[in-house]
């Protein structure tokens, strides 16, 4: 299982090379990976349906109890099959959709990177590893949304998605850490057994708020729903994969997975029902007022995600079974419609439904796929969408809180969604033929086969509803509720209220489609009045953050070194003094001047005099020499007190510093005394404060006996573990290896930056010289 989850990261690295080696078939070749992963997960269908779960793990950071743990049960299995199965179709589709694109190989790499990240999210059994994969989905989606980075809209949409989902991810991390500390483990399986302890803790509402922030931002719930439609600047394969079938459902997965641990409370239920209900209604209303195929589908995806969150909030056996069923239905019909929209745009040059009509003559295969997807979308029998819709209505009618209001809300939402199903899957292909910017022609198999397969899936599973119930709906619901659930899915339940609501839904949807111009007017009205101000709030927050960043940058980084040093030492002085005042008792400090030798006093006097001359010197060279004397004097103290290594280091640094400064001293202007009396007084007070603080800090260290375990540990293990006899060197190289590596990394990055700047300067001079030469010749 570990290999199946992580192999995508490895193949993503070589995807560009595969594209260069076989430019016409790279998508098909790379698509075999998600196809093989899909086949691998299908082998678990029967065992999982029988009630078995599979887990594997290995210690990642055992010192902090972090394991790379993976769990496969009914919930993670259906997600894994959707991620890998739809991923294989998307790779095949992209092979034709992006044919000839100069960055096609990079696109495949991003797509595989995302697929592996999503597989990690839905199979992780450890909070920390789940969060890591969660953030990787945000990073990979940022790359995919901004794939056409030459376009400003794409860059803006990618940044918006990253900021919204990334901010939610930070909140989620805090919630996970608090949960792990309260539950005594970061293992999800173990935390499920600590549900009562977590819910009884006073921080339970805080945990809920943080987890909801993470889930709502990722799954575009109100008030964060605006980022998903804006992400439609991404290529159509990305929209079909990320924004209908997989990534946006990560938040839904999180809520479903955390239900046994945090659910079944009034706070959980009411919050999810309220926000899910608002989201599904707002998304459906906004969808009716759009004319762009992808934006219509984007807003309906927002609405569908709201329905899923609403069902999880209900939390009953029927509601959870309906959520699992709707999850699969939506992945099939919405993925298909997104791919159809992309193919229509590819062939006609437009996605505006007002400019599309009668395309069935030119695009019969796409018309077939779009019609099937629309029928499943609208809930027409014998499609699985019909079964799911009846199950959703049954869940609402049996709700413990406001069942009538819930049913009416779902009825209105579904009517609106039926209207959008006609707009996206029927309208472009039927009716009078409309001239399009490009003359459409029969698309390649790459563009019509994947949406047709997804659309047919909704029909086949509708005909075999019992099989779907047994192998997906029941195991998935059982995994969420941690009890044996028998999902009651049937294509025909007889003449009942659910069937009547389904008929009313279709009839109402057709009626709304006929007056969809009212939807356009309503949408314009809502946008003109900044309805709910959600995206306006984002824009205001972002611009405010940028203004604040600009102000503080101009204030703190004004180009004067003395300004930087002043704020650095003031911050150090404030935090250090605060720490000592709050946490230390200074009464134990003792001053002992016995044992001080005359030569030590003389060296201290020399150091103080050198420091004084460095301050008072009018010559740069004199100041450098005085500072060198202070450094050498301190090095002598290291020698006297048994630290020859530090002394040698100090000698080397002082020598190198003095030489370098002397070499460049001719570039430095003479000191000019522009400081006012007020500035001098300020600098003197700061210097006295920092000097006094360092003195107190040294006295505290000298008056405190260090824990013997630290010294003894290094003395005992320096040679045994690090195979070195010099304790100081071993600490620097081995015990502080990551710190040293970080310092080396910083220096390397700085060196690269310097070389780049010098190269740019050299190239600019060459260009200027060339221009002058051309002018001279002319």
N, C-alpha and C positions, 0 to 999 in steps of 0.2 A: 504493500500500500504506500509506503514511504516513497518508493521509486516512482510510482504512478503520479504522486502529487508533485514531486520535485523535478521530474525529468523535463518538464516544460521550460524551466529556467535555463537549463543547459542548452536545449535545442533553440531557444530564443536567441542565444548568442551567435549561433552559426546560421541563422535564417538569412541574413544578408548575403553570406557566401553561397548558400544554396540558390538564392535568387540569381546571383551573377552567373552561377554555373549552368543553370537551366531556366532561363527567363520565362519561358512559355508555360512551364509545368511546375514551378516551385510551389504554388499554392496547393496543387494536388498532392505533391510529394510530402510537404510539411503537414498537410491535412491528415495524413495517415497517423500522425501522433495522437491527436485528439480522438481519432476513430479507434485506434488501438486501446486508448484509455477507456473509451466508452465500452468497447467489447470486454475489457477487463472488469469493469464495474457491473456489467450485466451478469457475470458469473455469481454475483452475490445476491441476485434478485430472489431466488427461491429460498436460500438460507435465511435471509433477512425477513422475508414474508412469513417464515416459520417461527420467527421470534428471536433469532440469533443476532448477536452484535459482534463486531470484530474490532479489535484494538491492537495497537502496537505503539511502542515508545522507546526512547533512549534518552539518557541523561544528557542535557545540553549544557546547563550551568548548575551542576548539582549543589554547589556551595550556597546558592540562593533558591534551591528547590524549583528550578525551571527545567521542564522536560519537553522534548519534541514529541508530543503525544498526538495520536490520530485515532479517531473513532468512526466506525461506519455502522449506522443504524438506519431505520426507515427514513428519517428526515434527511440525513446527510447523503443517503444513497440517491434519492430522487433529485436532489440538487446536483450531485456529481454527474448523474446521467444527463441532466439538462445542460450543464456547463460543457461537458465533453462532447455530447451529441450535437448540440447547436454549434459548438465551436468548430467541429469538423465541417459542417455545412457552410459556415461563414468563411472558412479558409478556401473551400471550393468556389464559393461565390466571388470572393475577393480576387481569385485568379483571373476572372473575366472582367469584373468591375474596374479593377485598377490596372488592367493590362497596359503595359507601356509606361506606367508611372515611374519616374526616376527613383522614387523612394519606396518602391513596392516591397523590397526585402526588409527594409526597416519596419514597415507596417506589419509584416508577418511576425517579426521579432516582438514588437509591442503586443500583438494579439496573443501570442503564446505566453509571454510574460504575464499578461493579465489572466489568462486561463489558469496558469499554475497558481497564481495568487488567490483566485477564487476557490480553487480546489482546496487550498490550504485553509481558507476561512471556514468552509463548510465541513471539513473533516477534523479540525483541530480540537483536541480535548484538553488544552491548557490555555488559560486566559492570556498569558503573555505571548505565546506563539500565535494565538488567534488574532491578537492585536497587531502583531508584526505583519501577518498576511493581510489584515484589514487595511493597514496603511499602504501596503504594496499595491492593493487594488486602486487606492486613490492616486498613487504615483503613476501607475500604468494607464489609468483612465485619463489622467492629465495629458500624457503623451499622445494618447489616441484622439482625444477631443481636439487637441491642438495640432493634429497631424498636418493640416494645411496651414502651417504657422506663418506663411507669407501673408495671410489674410488677417486683418486686425480683429474681425469678429471672432475668428477661431481662437486667437490668442486670448481675447477677453473672456470667452466662454470657458476655455480651459482653466484660466486663472480663477474664475468664479467657482467652478466645480471644485478645484483644489482647495480654495480657502474655506468654502462651506463644509465640505466633507472632512477636510483636515482639521478644522476647528472642532467639529463634532467628534472626530477621532481622539483629540486630546481630552475632551470631556469623558469619553468612553474609557480611556486609559485610567483616569482618576477613579471612575466608578469601579473598574475591574480591580484596581489595587485595594480600594477600601473593602470590596467584597472578599478578596482573597485574604486580607488581614483578619476580617471578622470570622470568616469560615475556616481559617487555619490552613488553607491550601489554595493553590492556583489551578488545581485539577478540576475541570468541569464535572467529571463523574463524581468526585468526592464532594464538591460543593452542593450537588443536587441533594445529598443526604443531610446537608446542614441548612436546609431551607427555613426551618422554623427558627433557628438561631439568627439567621440573617434578617428575617422579617421582624423579629422581636427587638432587634437593635435600634437604638435611637437614630442611627444614621441611615436607616432603610429609605426614608423619603429622599435623602441626598443621593443615595445610590440610584434610585429610580430616575430622578431628574437627570443625572449624568448619563445613564444608559439610554434614556429616551432621547437625549440630545444626539448621541452617537447614531442611534438607529434612525431618527427622524431626518437628520441631515443626509445620511446615505440614501435613504429611500424617499427623499423629496416630499416629506410630509409637511403640512402647513405648520409653521410659516416659512418653510425652506423650499417650497415647491417650485420656485421660479428658476432654479439653476438647471433643472432637467430640460425644459423646452429650449433654453438658450444653448444647451449642449448639442442641439441638432445641427450645429455648424460642423460637426464631425462627419466623415464619410458614412454612407448608408450602412455598410457592414458593421461599423462601430455602433451605430444607433440600434441596429437589430440585435447585436450581441450584448452590449453593455446596458442599454437603456430600455430593454424590454424583457430579456430573458435572464440576465445574470446580475450585474453589479448592483443595480438599484434594488434588487431583491435581497441583497446582503443584510440590509437593515431588518427586513421581514424575517430572514433566517435568524438573526440575532434575537429578536423578540420571541420567536418560536422556541429557540434553544433555551432561552432564559426563563421560559414560562414555568417549568417545574421549580425553579429556584426563587423567582421573584414574583410570579403570578398568583392568581386566585385571591387577590386583595381588592378592596374597593378602589384604592388609589390606582392600581394597575388597570383594572377594568374600565373605570370611568375615563381615565386619561386617554387610553387607546381608542375607546369608542368615540370620544368627542373629537380628538384630532384626526382619527381615521375618517369619521363622518364628514368633517369639514373638508378634508383633502379630497375625498371622492366626489363631493358635490362641486367644489370649486374647479377641480380638474375637468369634470364633464361639461360644466358651463363654459369654461374657457375654450374647450375643444370645439364646441359648436360654433364658436365665433372666429375660427381660423380658416384660412384658404390654402395654406401650404400643407401638402400631404404629411410631411414629417412633423410639423408642429401640431397638426391634428392628432397624430399618433402619439406624440410626446405628452400632450395634455391628457389623452385617454390613458396613457401609462400611469401618469400621476394619479388619476382617478382609480385605476385598478389597484395601485399600491395602497391607496386609502381603504379600499374594500378589504384587502388582505389584513391590514392593521386593525380594522374594525372587527373582523372575524376573530382575530387572535384576542382582541379585547373581550369579546363575548365569552370565549374560553370554554364553551360547552363541547361535548363530543361531536355534535352535529356541525357546530361552527368550525372546529378544527379540521374535521373531515372535508368540509366545504373549502377551507383555506388551502388544503393540500391539492384538492381537485382543481380549484381555480388557478393555483400556482402553475400547474402543468398546462392547463388550457391556455392561459395567457401567454406562456412561453411559445406555444405552437402558433396560435393565430396572430399574435402581435409581431413575433419574429418574422412570420411569413409576410405580413403586410408592410413591415419596414423594408424588407428585401424587394417586394413588389414596387414600393414607392421609389426605391433607389434605381431599379431597372427602368421604370417609366421615365424618370428624370434622365437616365443615361441615354434612352432612346429618343426622347422627345425634346429634351432641353428645358423642361419646365416641371415644376411640382405644384403649380397653381391649379386647383381643381376647376376654377372658372375657365381655364384654357385647355381643359382636357375633356374628351368625350368621344365615344365611338371607337375606341382603340382596339376593341375585340377583333376587328378585321385585320389589323396589322400585328397585334400582340396577342394571339389566341391563347398561347400557353400561360402568359402572365394573367390574362383575363380569367382563365380556369383557376389558377392558384388564388388570385384575389377574391373571386366569388366564393370559393370554398372557405377561405379564411374569414370572409365577412359573414357567412352563414353560421360558422362556429362562434364568431364574435357576437352575433345577434342572438345566439341561443336558440337556433332552429333545430328541431329533431331531424335526423338521428345523431347530430353532432354532440360531442362531449360537453360543449358549451351549454347545451340545453339542460343536461343533467346537473352541471355545476350551478346554473342559475336557479333551478328549483331548490337545490340544496341550500343556497344562500338565503332564499326567501324563507325556507323552513327554519333556518338558524335565527333569522330576525324575529319570526313569529313566536319562537320559543325563548326569546331573550328575557333575562330576569329584570332588565331595566328598560323601560319605555319600549315595549315590543311593537306597539302600533306606530309610534314615531319612527322607529328604526326601519320598519317595513316600508313606510311611505318614503323615507329618505332613499332607501335602496331602489324603490320603484322609480322614482324621479331620475336618479342617477343612471339606472339601466336604460330608461327611455332615451336619455341623452346619448348614451353610448351606442344604442342601436342606430340612431340617426348618424352618428359619426362612422359606424360600420358601413352604412350605405355610401357616405361621402368618400370613404377611402378605398373600399373594395368593389363597389358597384359603379358609381358615377363615372369614373374615368374610362370605363370600358363599354358602357351601354349608352343608349341615346344617340343623338345626332352627332356625327363626326365633326370635330373642331380642328381647324388647322393649327399645328403646333410649330414652335420655332425650328425644330428639326423634323425632317421626314422620317417617321418611325419605320423600322424594319424588324423582322423576326430576330429576337435576341439570341445570343449563343446559349448553349445548354448550361453554361456556368450561371447565367442570370435567372433562368426560370426553374431549373430542377430543384435547388434548395428550398425556395418558397413553396413549391408544389409538394415536396416531401413533408414539410412542416404542416401545411394545410391539410394534407391527407391524414396526417396523424390525428388531428381532431376528429375526423370522420371515423377512422378505424377504431380508436379508443371509445367512441360513442357506440359503435356496433358491438364492442366487447366490453361493455361497462363493468360486468362482473369481474373480468380479469383485472381491469384497472383498479377496482376496489380492493381486490385481494392482494395484489402485489405492490401497490403504491399507496392508495388512500389509507387503508387500515394500518400498515406498518408505520407510515409517516405520522398519522395521528397518535398512534401508540407511543412513538418515540417522543412526541411533544408532551403528552399528558402522563407519561410514565405509568401507563396502565393499558391492559388489553382492550383495544377499541375495534369494534366491527363496523366499518363504514357501510352504511346502507345505501348503495348507489344502484339505481335502476333507471333504465331508459323510460319506463312507463310506470307511473305510480297511480294511474287511474285519474278520474275526474275529481280534482280536489282544489283547494285554494291556491296551492302552488302553481298548478297548471293554468288557473284563471289569471294569476298575476303574470305568468309568462306570456300568455296571449295578449294581455293588456300592455305589457312592456313592448312587444313587437308593434302592436297597433299604434301605441303612443310614439314610438320611435319613428315610424313612417310619417306620422302626422308632424312631428317636430322637423323632420327632414324637409317636408314641403314648405315649412315656414322658417327655414334656416337663416333667411335674411334678418329675422328678428334676433337671432343669435349673434350675427355680425354687429348689429346695432347695439345690443346689450354689451358685447365685449368692448366695443369702442367707448361706450359710456363708462364701463368699469375702469378701463385704462385711463380715460381722460380725468377721472376723479381719483386716480391712484388707489383703487379698491384694495383695502386692507394694508396698503403701504408696505408690503413685504419686501419687494425688490427695491423700492425707494429707500427703505431702511438699510438694505445692504449697501446701496450706492452711497448713502450718507455716511455709514460707518467706514466704508473703504476710503472715501475722500477725507474724512476726519482723521483717520489713521495716517494717511499720507501727509496731510498738513502737519500733524503732530510730529511725524518722523522728520519732515523737512525742517521744522522749527528746532527740534532738539539737535539735529545734525548741524545746523548752522550755529547753534549756541555752543555745543560742546566741541565741535570739530571746525573751528574757525581758522585753522592753518597756523596757529601759534603753539609751539611746543610747550612754552611755559603755561599756557592755558590748560593743555592736556595734563601736564604734571600736577597742576594745582588741583584739578577735579579728581584725579586719581588718588592723590594722597589724602584729600579731604574725605573721600568715600571710605578709604582704608581706615582713616582715623575715626570716623563716625561709627562704622560697624565694629571696629576693634574695641573702642571705648565702651560701646553698648554691650558687647559680649562680656568684657571684663567686669563691668558694673553689675550686670544681671546675674552672672554665673560664678564669679570668683570672690572669695573672701581674701582681701589683701593683708589682713592682720598677721598672717603667718610669715610675711616677707621679713627676712633678717639681713642686715648688712654686716659683712665680716671682712675687714681690711687687713687682717693678719696674713702673713705669708706673702705680701706684695713686695717684689724686689725693686731696687732702685732703677735698674735698666728698663723695667716694665713701665715705671713712671715716666722715664725719659722718652721712651717711644710714644707713650700716650700724649705727652706734651708736644712732641714733634708732629704727630698726626693732627692734633688740634690746631697747631700753628699753620700747618699746611692747608687745612680746611679753611682757616681764616684768610690766608693769603689768596686762596683760590676765589674766595668771595670778593675780596677787595681789589684784585688784580685788574689793571686796565688793559692788559695784554692777553690775547688769546693764548699765545704760547706759554706765558707765565701761569695762566690758569690750568692749562693742561699739565704742566710740570708739577704744580702743586697737588693736583688730583692724583697724579702718579705716585707722589710721595705718600699720600694717605693710604693708597692701596697697598704699597709695599710695606708700610708700617703695620697694617692689619695682617698681612701675610706673615710677618714676624711673630705676631701673637699666636697664629696657628702653629708655628714651629715650636714656640715655647710650651704650648699646652698639648703637645702630642698629636698633632694632626698634619703630618707632612704632606699627605695627599692634597688636602685643602690648600696648604701653602703653595705647593707646586702649581695647582690650578690657578690660584690667585696671582702668582707671579706671571704665569703665561698670559692671563687675561689682561693684566695691567700693562705688560710689555707690548702686547699686540695693540691694545687700545691707544697707548701713547704714540706708538709708531704710526698707526693709521691716522690719528688726529693730526700729528705733525705733518704727515704727507699731504693732507688736504687743507692745512691751516692757511695757506695762501689764498684759498678760495673764500675764506670766512672774513667778513668785514670787521673792522675794529669795533670794540664794544662802544655802544652809545648809551648814555644814561638818560633815558626818557621817562623813567619811573617817577611818579609823584610821591610825595611824602605818605599819602594815604596807601598807595600800593606797597611801598616799602614796609610800612607798619603791618599791613596785612600779611606780607610774605614772612616777616619776622615771627608773627604770632603762629602762622601755620608751621614754620620750621620748629619753633619751640614745642608746639603741640605734638608733632610727629616724633621729635627727639625724645620728649618725655614719655610718650607712649611706648616707644621701643625700649627705653630704659626700664620702665615698669615691666614690660613683657619679659625682658631678659632676667630681671630679678625674680619674677614668678617662676621661670624655668629653672633658675639656679637654686631656688628655695624648695623645689619640688623633687621628690625622688621619683625617677621614671619607673614605670612598671617593669619589673625584672624580666617578665615573660618576653618582652620585645627583644631586649638585648640577648637573652639566652637563646631565643628562637633563631636569630640570625647567626649567632656564634655556632650553634649546633648544626644548622642546616646549610650554611653557606657552601661548605665543601661537598656535603652529601647530596644536596639537591641541584646545586648550580655548578659544582666541580670547579670552584674558584677559591683561592685562599685570601684574597683581598675583600674584606666585608663591604667596604664602600663601593668598590667597582661592581661587585655582585648585586648589590642593592640597585644600583643604577641600571645595570644591563639586564638583570633577570627578574628581580622582584618588582622593579618598576618598569618593566619592559614596555607596557602599553603607553606609559607616560613618556618614555624616551622615544618611542615610535611616533607619538603625537608631535613631539618637538621636532623630530626629523621631518615629519610630513609638513609641518608649518614652514620650516626652512626651505624645503623643496618647492612648495607652492610659491613662496616669496621669490625664490630664485627664478622660477618659471615666469613669474610676473615681471621681474626685472629684465630678463632676456627678451620677453615679448615687447616691453616698452622700448628697449634699446633698438630692437629690430624695426619697430614702427617708425622710430625717429630716423633710423638710417634710411629706410625706404622713402620717407618723406623728403629727406635731403636729396636722395637720388632723383626723385621726381622733380623737385625744384630745380636741380642742376640741369636736368634734361630739358625742362621748359625754358630756362635761361639760354641754353645752347640753341634751341630751336628759334628763339627770338633773335639771338645774335646772327644766326644764319640767314633769317628772313630779312 
